[in-house]
Amino acid sequence: MSGRGAQDTRIRFNRGYWSPQPLGLIAASLLCGLTVALVGNWAWGQDPELPAAEKVPSAEKAPATESAQDVDVEALLNKAATAAAAKQQYELKYKFRKGDTLRWQVEHTATTKTHMANETEEMSSRSKSVRCWKVVNVDSKGNMVFEHSIESLEAWERVGETEPIAYNSQTDSTPPAYYESTAEKLGRTLATLTVAPTGQIVNRQSNLDTADFGMGDVLIPMPDKPIAIGHRWSVPKQFQAENEEGEVQQFAARVVYELQKVVDGQAYLTFKTEVLTPLNSEKAHSQLLAKLSRGVAVFDLEQGLIAQRTIEWNEKVQGFEGPDSLLQYLAKLTEKLVTGTEVGAKQTLEPKR
């Protein structure tokens, strides 16, 4: 596709019915941001003695019956262990400390395929960044104040057959025009947030947009009481999109979380976005694809933070602009807590395991 064709494509995407956010805008969104374990120790004692009248001399003990020999001891132990784990309660609370500097390595890939008016086009992007939170205060209620910034960015994007646009903040002295606004924000405090121990945002100071790209909240909102494995909770959401008549529709939605298991002090959570309002408009549906995500997060119970999170999108809709139109959106975002004190071209941050 020629340069003019690529320009026409970008205009069609931006003015058309599907508006997947380009990597530059997604990066800006990221900038504004964003076992089964037995906790008890089992001690199995000696078998209780039979009453004196029922004792059988060892020399005269009757052979074990066939039913006793068939007992699956391992299965019984596993059943007891599962029951105990189900009753165990876990408190999922954030525990940032004043003076902490926390970093996550964030990787994001996305592919959008669009078929419309007998033409098919693909847009692909990927990025790798380091997100930094500096905890400046923790009050008597446990509310934590931290400064959010992005320290480095490596990004790439391609539309159709055009030449890819790439940028690496650690090696490129001058960013391409497409990434100029994003590059200007690197290393700066983008937002100052106050969050409760449960993860709810108490206060946000930021001039950046807080668009929802289905990447979840800055922190996963946790229950305010200890919970057991299998416990579910949800967070309400509200989306809006235009239908075929140009009317703006409101869609009630929610993100459903579940505690799946706990292994070595790591709580594994799954989550999924569900739209509760019927999606009767394919055009409206096409505008919500990037919000319909699911994933898993690993919460470190001792440190009180998210050590890892993976979010995935795999959605498609047909007939959003004519019967032969088709739109498919595939994406994945991963976050991993990293070690290290600074980020620089000569330093390597290793994900915590």
HELIX and SHEET records of a PDB file:
HELIX    1   1 GLY A    3  ARG A   15  1                                  13    
HELIX    2   2 LEU A   23  GLY A   33  1                                  11    
HELIX    3   3 ALA A   52  GLU A   54  5                                   3    
HELIX    4   4 SER A   58  GLU A   60  5                                   3    
HELIX    5   5 GLU A   66  GLN A   69  1                                   4    
HELIX    6   6 VAL A   73  LYS A   87  1                                  15    
HELIX    7   7 ALA A  177  TYR A  179  5                                   3    
HELIX    8   8 GLU A  180  LYS A  185  1                                   6    
HELIX    9   9 GLU A  282  GLN A  287  1                                   6    
HELIX   10  10 LEU A  289  LYS A  291  5                                   3    
SHEET    1   A10 ILE A 165  ASN A 168  0                                        
SHEET    2   A10 MET A 144  VAL A 159 -1                                        
SHEET    3   A10 GLU A 119  VAL A 138 -1                                        
SHEET    4   A10 THR A 101  MET A 116 -1                                        
SHEET    5   A10 LEU A 326  LEU A 337 -1                                        
SHEET    6   A10 LEU A 305  GLN A 318 -1                                        
SHEET    7   A10 ARG A 294  ASP A 300 -1                                        
SHEET    8   A10 GLN A 266  VAL A 275 -1                                        
SHEET    9   A10 VAL A 248  VAL A 263 -1                                        
SHEET   10   A10 ARG A 232  GLU A 242 -1                                        
SHEET    1   B 4 ILE A 165  ASN A 168  0                                        
SHEET    2   B 4 MET A 144  VAL A 159 -1                                        
SHEET    3   B 4 ALA A 191  VAL A 195 -1                                        
SHEET    4   B 4 ILE A 201  GLN A 205 -1                                        
END                                                                             
